[in-house]
Amino acid sequence: MPSDRMNNCSESDVLHGIHARYHSKDARWFAIVSLATMLISYIGMINSSIRYFGFSFDIGSFLSLPSIIVSESMIMIPLHFFIAMIFFAGVEWYVLCRHCPCYEYSGKEHGNKDKFYCLANWGSPKLFQYEPSSVSMAGRVVFLAWGIGFSFLFQTLYLWDRLDWLVAYLLIAFTFLATLRHWACSSCPNFGCALNCVPEDNREGFLKEMESGRIYG
């Protein structure tokens, strides 16, 4: 659980209940939990399809091939993962990450100013200019629609004919999001994120520490 309660962080790592810096084990926790959530949805999608107005996009049946070889779900699973990764390995850096102090300062602390290190991105390249202002409304919408809605909830469209998988995945997905918000978003320094829930007093104290140079020097 990525918080001061999980990592036994030093005083310099967590100030006013907010993570000034993360460790590789935090990133491993996030990667394992998020990818496991997606993997479970993909298992449930196998041999499932979506029908629109009575038409199916089951290419395997159209080509008279076994559905396990070429089917709608077997095409959509890698396609969905690829589109999700476009967000998490690029778009997210622009709409969300570049507004976070970890984006600007973490690379220097790890000996590489051209990369940044945080809970969700460990050693990712800094392709965009740091912008300390708040995340725009458009950025928040993109994050919620693409990063949350498409990446973790789109799969439910393939699970309606498998009620057991639908219920199980919804429970797992919402548990993941609730856990993320409670343990990570409550101590994240990216205050402009739509999921950030750091108390206002903690934010103000953290920002004052930044201005004084105590946190990142």
C-alpha positions in Angstrom: 0.0 0.0 0.0 1.8 3.1 -1.2 1.7 5.5 1.7 3.9 6.4 4.6 2.2 3.5 6.5 3.3 1.1 3.9 6.9 2.0 3.1 8.3 3.1 6.5 9.5 6.2 4.6 11.9 8.6 6.1 10.8 12.1 7.2 12.3 13.5 3.9 10.1 11.1 1.9 6.8 12.1 3.4 5.9 15.6 4.6 2.5 16.7 5.8 1.2 13.2 4.9 2.3 13.7 1.3 4.8 11.7 -0.7 7.7 14.0 -1.8 9.3 11.0 -3.5 8.6 7.3 -4.2 10.6 4.1 -4.2 10.8 1.3 -6.7 8.8 -1.0 -4.4 5.9 1.5 -4.6 6.0 1.4 -8.4 6.1 -2.5 -8.3 3.0 -2.5 -6.1 1.1 -0.3 -8.5 2.2 -2.2 -11.6 1.3 -5.6 -10.2 -2.1 -4.5 -8.9 -3.1 -2.5 -12.0 -1.9 -5.1 -14.5 -3.5 -8.0 -12.6 -6.8 -6.1 -12.7 -6.6 -5.8 -16.4 -5.5 -9.4 -16.8 -8.5 -10.7 -15.0 -10.8 -8.7 -17.3 -9.0 -10.2 -20.4 -9.5 -13.7 -19.1 -13.2 -13.0 -18.8 -13.3 -11.5 -22.3 -12.1 -14.7 -24.0 -14.8 -16.1 -26.4 -17.1 -13.1 -25.6 -18.3 -10.6 -28.1 -20.4 -7.4 -28.4 -23.4 -7.3 -30.7 -24.7 -4.1 -32.2 -28.1 -4.1 -33.8 -28.0 -7.8 -34.2 -24.5 -7.8 -35.9 -21.5 -9.3 -34.3 -17.8 -8.5 -35.1 -16.7 -12.1 -34.5 -14.2 -12.4 -37.3 -13.4 -16.0 -36.5 -16.9 -17.1 -37.3 -16.9 -15.1 -40.5 -13.7 -16.8 -41.7 -14.9 -20.2 -40.4 -12.0 -20.4 -38.0 -12.1 -21.6 -34.4 -13.0 -18.7 -32.1 -10.0 -19.3 -29.9 -7.7 -18.5 -32.9 -9.4 -15.5 -34.5 -12.4 -14.0 -32.7 -13.6 -10.5 -31.8 -12.3 -10.9 -28.2 -8.9 -12.3 -29.3 -8.4 -9.2 -31.4 -9.9 -6.7 -28.9 -7.7 -7.9 -26.0 -4.4 -6.9 -27.4 -6.0 -3.9 -29.1 -7.5 -2.7 -25.9 -4.1 -3.2 -24.0 -2.3 -1.3 -26.8 -4.7 1.7 -26.7 -4.6 1.8 -22.9 -0.8 1.8 -23.0 -0.8 4.7 -25.4 -2.4 6.7 -22.6 -0.2 5.4 -19.7 3.0 5.5 -21.7 2.6 8.9 -23.3 -0.7 10.8 -23.1 -0.8 10.6 -19.3 2.6 12.3 -19.1 1.3 15.3 -20.9 -2.2 15.7 -19.4 -1.3 14.7 -15.9 2.3 13.9 -14.9 4.0 17.1 -16.1 2.0 19.0 -13.5 3.5 17.0 -10.6 6.6 18.1 -8.7 7.9 14.4 -8.9 8.0 14.9 -12.7 10.4 17.8 -12.3 12.6 16.8 -9.4 12.7 13.0 -9.1 15.0 12.5 -12.1 17.8 14.6 -10.5 17.6 12.6 -7.3 18.0 9.3 -9.3 20.9 10.7 -11.4 19.0 11.2 -14.6 17.3 14.5 -15.2 15.7 13.3 -18.5 13.5 10.8 -16.6 11.0 10.9 -13.8 10.2 8.4 -11.0 6.8 8.1 -9.3 4.2 5.6 -8.2 2.8 5.0 -11.7 5.8 5.8 -13.9 9.3 4.6 -12.9 12.1 5.8 -15.1 9.8 7.2 -17.8 11.2 9.9 -20.1 10.5 13.5 -19.6 9.2 14.5 -23.0 7.3 17.6 -22.0 8.0 20.8 -20.2 7.2 20.8 -16.5 4.0 22.9 -15.8 3.4 23.5 -12.1 -0.1 24.9 -12.7 -3.2 22.8 -12.1 -4.3 20.1 -14.5 -6.8 21.6 -17.0 -10.4 20.5 -17.1 -9.8 18.9 -20.5 -6.9 17.0 -19.0 -9.0 15.7 -16.2 -11.7 14.6 -18.7 -9.1 12.7 -20.8 -7.7 11.1 -17.7 -11.1 9.9 -16.4 -12.4 8.8 -19.8 -9.3 7.2 -21.2 -7.2 6.3 -18.2 -10.0 5.0 -16.0 -13.1 4.5 -18.1 -11.6 2.9 -21.2 -8.7 1.2 -19.5 -10.5 -0.4 -16.6 -14.3 -0.3 -17.4 -14.6 -0.8 -21.1 -14.1 -4.5 -20.7 -17.4 -4.9 -18.9 -19.1 -4.5 -22.3 -17.8 -8.0 -23.1 -18.9 -9.6 -19.9 -22.7 -9.0 -19.9 -23.2 -12.6 -21.2 -21.0 -13.9 -18.4 -22.7 -12.6 -15.2 -20.3 -14.3 -12.9 -17.3 -12.6 -14.6 -19.1 -9.3 -14.8 -19.8 -9.2 -11.0 -16.3 -10.5 -10.1 -14.6 -8.0 -12.3 -16.7 -5.0 -11.2 -15.8 -5.9 -7.6 -12.1 -6.2 -8.4 -12.0 -3.0 -10.5 -13.8 -0.9 -8.0 -11.8 -2.4 -5.2 -8.6 -1.5 -7.1 -9.8 2.1 -7.7 -11.0 2.5 -4.1 -7.7 1.2 -2.8 -5.7 3.5 -5.2 -7.7 6.5 -4.1 -7.5 5.7 -0.4 -3.8 4.7 -0.1 -2.2 6.5 -3.0 -4.3 9.5 -4.0 -4.6 10.6 -0.4 -0.8 11.2 -0.3 0.0 12.1 -3.9 1.8 15.5 -4.6 -0.1 15.9 -7.9 -2.9 18.0 -6.5 -4.4 18.8 -9.9 -5.4 15.1 -10.6 -9.1 14.4 -10.6 -8.6 11.5 -8.1 -6.4 13.5 -5.7 -7.9 13.7 -2.2 -5.2 15.2 -0.1 -6.7 17.4 2.7 -6.4 21.2 2.0 -4.3 21.8 5.1 -1.8 19.2 4.0 -1.6 20.7 0.6 -0.9 24.2 1.9 1.8 22.9 4.3 3.5 20.9 1.5 3.5 23.8 -0.9 5.1 26.0 1.8 7.8 23.4 2.3 8.4 23.4 -1.5 8.6 27.2 -1.6 11.1 27.2 1.3 13.3 24.6 -0.6 13.1 22.1 2.2 11.6 19.3 0.1 13.5 19.4 -3.2 16.2 21.9 -2.5 
